[in-house]
Amino acid sequence: MRDLIFALMVLALVMVFIVQPVKVEGTSMLPYLHDGERIFVNKLIYYDEYRWAPKIYRGDIVVFWFPEDPSKSYIKRVIGLPGDTVEVRDGRVSVNGRDLDEGYLDPHLNMSHASKSPTYVKPGYYFVMGDNRDNSSDSRIWGLVPKKYIYGRALFRYWPLGAAKVMTRDTHNAGVPPGANYRRGSR
């Protein structure tokens, strides 16, 4: 009985401070995430002032409080980091003058070739977009996400069981140079 109580206490601490289950609602992250799927998010992102805590990188899928109504939460992919300049030209996204390699997008869900003038990502903020660009409310519409509103990074899809997998960041764009006003540690 003592071991069971101890295990439940450890589980409770992990759920409060390290991981949190989240249900995906909507289709803005298709084809990577589907409506109704359940994932665990890594909440250690909160503690980024410590060296041991994970940072937020371009390509991460993050969960955050919606800036215009913090009672709602959204899940999107990080496109622009603090100091970056993000631009959308004819449906192609460029960061700091370099077009992104977005192999995770489904061309059939991204038929619009809309443009958006360059947006500078202020320190302490992030530019996020859904993978289903034709059906996503994101930074193109309502602006940047403050770091303090980001409460987790996608870690593991656990439902449905047949689609269970560790969720990793897209690293195709790791070589995009930092923005002109980038300062180490501002991420």
N, C-alpha and C positions, 0 to 999 in steps of 0.2 A: 504493500500500500504506500509506504514511504517513497519508493522508487517511482510509482505512478504520479504521486503528488509533485515530486521533484521534476519529472518529465513535463508535466503540465505547466509548471511554473517557468521552466526554460522555454517551452513553446510560447507561452504568453509574452515573455520578454522579447523573443525573436519577432513575434507578430507586432509588438508595439514599437520596437526600435529599429528593426532591420528590414523586414519584408511585410508587404500588405497585399492581400488579394484585391484585384480590380476586375470588374466586368466591362468588356468592350461594348459600347453602345454606338451604333451607327456604322456607316460604310466609308468613312473618310480615310481609313487606313488600308483599304483593299489594294492589292491582293494579299498583303502581308498579314493583316489582322481582319477578322470577320466579326460581324455583329453577333453578340452573344458569347463570344469566346471569353475565357477567363485566364488572367495572367497574374503572376506575382511581380510586384515592383520592388526595387531596391531603394529603401528609404534612407540609406546612408548618405545620399546626395545632400541631405540637409546639413551635414556636418563638414562641408567643404573647406572650412577654415583650418581643419586638421590635415596634416600631411598624409595620414593613412586613409582618409576618406576618398571615394572615387570622385572624379571630375566629370563634367559634362563635355562631350565631344560632338563634333559634327557627325551626323549619322545616327546618333542615339535616338531611341524612341522614349519620350518622356511623358509623364502624367503630371498635370498642373491644374491649378485653379484658374478658371477662365477669367482673364483680366477685367472684363466688363460686368461679370457677375460671379464673384468668388464662391457662391454657393454651388456652382456647377464645376465639374472637372472635365478636362479634355485630354486626349492622347494624340500626340503628333510626333513627327520626326524633326530633330534639330537641323536646321539648314545654315543659319548664321550665328556665329559666336560674337561676344563683345569685341568691338573694334572692326568687324567685317562690314563690307558694303555688299548688299544682296540686290540683284536686279533680275527681272524676268523679261525676256525678249522673245516674242513669238512662241511662248510656252517653254522655252529653255531657261533654266536657272543658272545664273553665274554668280560667283562669290569672289570678290576682289579681282574681277576681270577674267576669271577662269570659269569656263562652263563646267558644271558638275556632271559626273558620270552617274546617272541615276538608273542603273540596271534593275532596281527594285520596282520601278514603275511599270504598270500594264498600259501599253499604248492605246488600248481600247477604252481605258478609263481616263485618258488624258488627251482628248481630241481638241479641246480648246487651245488656241494658240494666242492666248491673251498676253498682254505685256503689263509690266508694272515698273514705274520709274525706280531708280536706285534708292535703297533704304539703308541708312547708316545704323548699325546696331550699337546702341549706347552701352557704356560699361554697366555691368550688372543686369543686362537684358539679353534675350535670345530671340532669333527669328525662326519660327516653326512652320511647317507645312504638312498637310496630310498627303499620303501617297496617291489617293484618288483625287487628283487635282481638280477635276470637273465637279466634284461633289464634296468639297472641303471648305469649312469656315476656318480660316487660319490667319497668320500674320499678314497676308496680302490684304485682308479685309479689315481686321481690327487692331493690327499693330503688334508690337513687341510684347514678349512675356517677361515680366520681372523675375530674376533668379529666385526671389523669396517665394514665388508662387509655384515653383517646380517642387513637387514633393516625392517624386520617384522616377526611376528609370526602369523600363521593361527588362525583366530578368528571365522569366520562364513562363511559357504557355502550358497550363496544366489541364485545360478543358477546351474542346473535347479531347479525350484520351488519345485518340488516333492521331491528333495533330500536336501532341505534347512535344515540346522541344525547348532547349535553351535559346534565348533570344540574344543575338549578338549585334553589335553596331555594324553598320555598313562602313567598310574601310576604303572603298574605292576613291574617296576624296580626301584621304589623309594628307595628300601632297599639296592641297590648296594652301597658298601662302597666307599667313595671318594678315589681317587688315592693317592699314597704315598706322592706326592709332592703338594697335594691340599692345598690351603690357602683360608681361609674364605674370601669372597669378590672377589675372582679371577674369578668368574663366570660372 
